[in-house]
Amino acid sequence: MATTRSTRALYLVLGLFLFAVVSQIVDLLAGASEVGVRTGVIVVAAVGAVVTGVLIARRRRIPPPVPRQITPAPEEAPEDHGPAGATSVPG
């Protein structure tokens, strides 16, 4: 599936948030100090990951916009009868 630049950026941000959560949990399990700060980082990164996941899911549901055609295709072009083909409306 081809992704746009903004979708790739969302996946990158999601990956960074998930990395932050996992790394802080591993540090806490290893007995790191500053538990309050690490817990705060976990909470903020988890909320960011959830919000980013929702944005990615919402982008997948909305179909991409159809690019506009500058000129109509030949089968869609209106027929041009010119001045000789003009009809008058009776009365």
N, C-alpha and C positions, 0 to 999 in steps of 0.2 A: 504494500500500500504506500503510495507516495504521500509524503507529509509536507506541509508548508513550513516555512521558516518559523512562524509563530507556534505551530504545533510542536516542532522539534524543541523550541525554547521551553515550552511547558513541560515536555518530558525531561529535559535537562534539570529544570527547577525541581520537579518531583523527585528525580534521582538524588539531588543534593539534599533535599529535606529528609528523604529516607536514610541517606548516609549519615546525616547528623543524628537522627534518632538512634540508629543502630550503634554508632560509635559511642554515644553518650551512655547507652545502656551497658555496653561492654565495659566502659570505664567504671561505671558504678558497680558492676558485678566484680570487677577486679579490685575493688576497695579504694577507689579514688576519693580524694578529699573534695570539699566544696559541693556537698550533695545538693544544697538548695539551688545553686547556680546551674548545675547539671540537670536537675529536675525541671527548672525553668526552660532550659534549652530543649529538653525533650518535649515539653508541652507545646512550646511555640513551633517547633519543627513538625510535630504531629498535626497540629492544626493547619499549618501551611501545606502539608502533604495532602490532607483531606480536601482543602479548598482547591488545590491544584488538580487533584483527581476529579473533582466535580467539574472543573472547567474543561478538562480533557473529555470527560464523558459527554458534556453538553455540546462540545464541538463535533463529536462523532455523530450526534443525533441530528444536527442541523446540516442539511446538504449544502455543499459549496455553491456559491452563486453562479448562475450560468453566464458565461461571458457574452457581452452584447455583440451583435453583428453590426458592422458599420454600414454595409449595404445589404438589402434583402437578397436572398437566394433567388435564382431565376423562377423557380416554381412559386415563390411567395410574392414576387413583384406584381404590383397591380398592372392590369392591361392599360396601355395608353393608346386610345383610338385617335388622338390628335383632334384638331378642330373639325375635321370632316366627319368624325364619328360622334359628334355631340348630338344629344337628343334633347328635344324640348318637352317640357311637361305640359300636358293639356290642361287648360283652364282654370 
